[in-house]
Amino acid sequence: MKIFPVCIQLKEASGDHPGHVVPGFYTLDGDTVTLVDEFGDPVTDADGKTYRRKLAENQNPGTIAYILLQSWWDARPNKSRNGFDGPIQYPPSPRWR
């Protein structure tokens, strides 16, 4: 089965900020779009829900995959709407030890 890329844009690039996108993947099996990881395994949320949808006539699979990826992203626990998930944990600098 072929795996297709999809991404959602969380923040546009502006000034010094490069923007923020979330990459994802999907498969098309007949008329069903399934959100998958890079290996083709279905993506699940914290509750074990998979993200798939049957296409209606004349629907674009990429558009449906975009909607599924947005739904998966919005369902994350402890999420941040701006894409920043908390403090950045840096390893200790060898120079400051």
Buried (B, 14 or more C-beta within 10 A) or exposed (E): EEEBEBEBEBBEEEEEEEEBBBEBBBBBEEEEBBBBEEEEEBBBBEEEEEBBBEBEEEEEBBEBBBBBBBBBBEBEEEEEEEBEEEEEEEEEEEEEE
